[in-house]
Amino acid sequence: MAAKRGKVYTIILQPETDPDFAGYHNASVPALPGCFSYGTTREKALSTDNIKGAIELCLEDLEAARERIPDERVERASK
């Protein structure tokens, strides 16, 4: 999870499936549609230069457009 501006967001990290990019990892933030990045390693995908920076940019864009900053929604499957 990444915390920005007092908010905490879940980051989904998945290995790249394209053989041309073997070893890369894709990172996305479900609460912020369109917010994604990647890195050549898990650590780089999660870095400030990558997904954490993308979160910051997404939040800046939402603020500039005076749109609501989404809260993280957590849903748990019932047994």
C-alpha positions in Angstrom: 0.0 0.0 0.0 1.1 3.5 -0.7 0.2 6.6 1.4 0.0 10.0 -0.2 -1.7 13.1 1.2 -3.0 11.2 4.1 -4.6 8.5 1.9 -3.5 4.9 1.6 -3.9 3.1 -1.7 -3.5 -0.6 -2.6 -1.0 -1.3 -5.3 -1.4 -4.4 -7.4 1.9 -5.7 -8.6 2.0 -8.3 -11.4 4.8 -9.8 -13.4 4.8 -8.9 -17.1 3.5 -11.7 -19.3 5.0 -10.5 -22.6 8.2 -12.5 -23.2 9.9 -9.5 -24.6 9.7 -7.9 -21.2 10.5 -10.9 -19.0 11.4 -9.8 -15.5 9.4 -6.6 -15.6 6.6 -5.9 -13.1 3.4 -3.9 -13.7 1.9 -1.8 -10.9 -1.6 -0.4 -10.8 -3.9 1.3 -8.3 -7.5 0.1 -8.5 -8.8 3.2 -6.6 -7.2 5.5 -9.2 -8.3 4.3 -12.6 -5.6 4.8 -15.2 -2.8 5.0 -12.5 -0.2 2.5 -13.5 3.5 2.1 -14.0 6.1 -0.6 -14.3 9.7 -1.4 -13.4 12.5 -3.8 -14.4 12.2 -5.2 -10.8 9.6 -5.4 -8.1 11.4 -2.8 -6.1 11.7 -0.4 -9.1 8.0 -0.8 -10.0 7.1 0.2 -6.4 9.6 3.1 -6.2 8.8 6.8 -6.0 10.1 7.2 -9.5 7.5 4.7 -10.7 4.1 3.9 -9.1 4.4 6.1 -6.1 5.2 9.0 -8.4 2.3 8.1 -10.7 0.0 8.2 -7.6 1.2 11.7 -6.8 0.7 12.8 -10.3 -2.8 11.3 -10.5 -3.7 13.1 -7.2 -2.3 16.4 -8.5 -4.4 16.1 -11.7 -7.5 15.4 -9.7 -6.9 18.4 -7.4 -6.2 20.7 -10.4 -9.5 19.6 -12.0 -11.2 20.1 -8.6 -12.4 16.5 -8.7 -12.9 14.3 -5.6 -9.8 12.4 -4.4 -11.0 8.8 -4.1 -10.8 6.9 -0.9 -9.6 3.3 -0.8 -12.5 0.9 -0.9 -11.9 -2.4 0.8 -14.3 -5.2 0.1 -14.0 -8.6 1.8 -15.6 -11.7 0.5 -18.0 -13.3 3.0 -17.5 -17.0 3.8 
